[in-house]
Every structure is written in structure tokens, then in C-alpha cells.
């Protein structure tokens, strides 16, 4: 039992160190221990990726989402979030970043929501004020960010929306 606790502590420490190196921080892991693992795992879902029709894949960082010019922080993102959301190719926070046109959807209990108040549905965009979408969401809904162009298929993201404590 003592050996397992030691190994677990070492693994947690290694993950904490990796989360603070620049190569990993570009993936959105700029979070503090001990919330690192549960928070990221709590809201990221299987992105249900389907290879695009193009033969070449563009370079997509592990966190292509940018909120108000900074990488989306999974530690603070939730139903209360505000700001301009963008999907980016290349390094999202560098001058080489390329905005990717996308559509955004909400899914509740396995069904895509399609209410008349959802003017953003099936609308191709480069950016959206995320509060426009989140005001219609409930805890547990899935936010689906889907690139329009097939060559950016790896940038698709599905996030489970949660209500953060104190919000």
C-alpha cells in the first residue's frame, strides 16, 4: 500500500511539472495542482473526430481554442464564461495563428438543440461571443465546435458544460 501511494505521488508530481513547461502550457494545461487532472477530464469529451475529405492535415495544437486572445483555460471555463471564442490552427497564441471558420452547436441528452433563439446554429463564423451560446445552455450540455473546412478536422472540440462553484 505504501508503494502505491509513493508511485501515485510521483506520477502526480511529474504531471504537475509537465503542466508548467511551455510545451504543455500551449495545450491549455496552465492550471494549478491539485485541480489539473479532474478539471481537464471533467469538461473535455471524445471529440468524435472524423477524418476530413482533404488528404493533408493542418497543424492543430492540442488546445486550438482561444478565449479573448488567450488559450481556453479549462480550469475556469463553464456556463458563466464570457468573451470571444475562436478556433485556431498553428500556435494559437502566436503571430502565425490562423483563425479557422467553424460552426457551434449545443447538444442536450444526445440531441442537437435547435431553438429559434439560437441564431448561431449552422452559421459559419471565425469568432463568437461565447455568452450568446452559454446563456441557452444547462449543466451537462455539450458545446460542439466543428471546423467548416475538412482539412482542419482535428480541431473539432466537444466540451461538457459545467457550472463552476461560486458562479
Long-range contacts (C-beta under 8 A, 24 or more apart in sequence): 25-71, 26-61, 26-62, 26-63, 26-71, 26-91, 26-92, 26-93, 27-61, 27-62, 27-63, 28-62, 28-63, 28-65, 28-71, 28-72, 28-73, 28-74, 30-71, 30-73, 30-75, 31-73, 31-74, 31-75, 32-75, 35-75, 39-74, 39-75, 40-74, 42-160, 42-162, 43-74, 43-77, 43-78, 43-159, 43-160, 43-161, 43-162, 44-74, 44-157, 44-158, 44-159, 44-160, 45-142, 45-158, 45-159, 45-160, 46-158, 47-156, 47-157, 47-158, 48-156, 48-158, 49-153, 49-154, 49-156, 50-153, 51-153, 52-149, 52-150, 52-151, 52-152, 52-153, 53-150, 54-149, 54-150, 54-151, 56-151, 57-151, 57-153, 57-154, 58-89, 58-98, 58-151, 58-152, 58-154, 58-155, 59-89, 59-90, 60-89, 60-152, 60-154, 60-155, 61-88, 61-90, 61-91, 61-92, 63-92, 64-88, 64-89, 64-92, 64-100, 64-155, 64-157, 65-92, 65-145, 65-157, 66-92, 66-93, 66-97, 67-130, 69-93, 76-164, 77-159, 78-161, 78-162, 78-163, 78-164, 78-167, 79-134, 79-137, 79-138, 79-139, 79-161, 79-162, 79-163, 79-164, 79-167, 80-134, 80-163, 80-164, 80-167, 81-130, 81-131, 81-134, 82-129, 82-130, 82-131, 83-129, 83-130, 83-131, 84-127, 84-128, 84-129, 84-130, 85-127, 85-128, 85-129, 85-130, 85-145, 86-126, 86-127, 87-145, 87-147, 87-152, 87-155, 87-157, 88-155, 89-152, 89-155, 99-126, 99-127, 100-126, 100-147, 100-148, 100-149, 100-152, 100-155, 101-125, 101-126, 101-147, 101-148, 101-149, 102-126, 102-145, 102-146, 102-147, 102-148, 102-155, 103-145, 103-146, 103-148, 104-128, 104-133, 104-143, 104-144, 104-145, 104-146, 105-143, 105-144, 105-146, 106-133, 106-136, 106-137, 106-141, 106-142, 106-143, 106-144, 107-141, 107-142, 107-144, 107-158, 108-138, 108-140, 108-141, 108-142, 112-144, 113-141, 124-148, 134-161, 137-161, 139-163
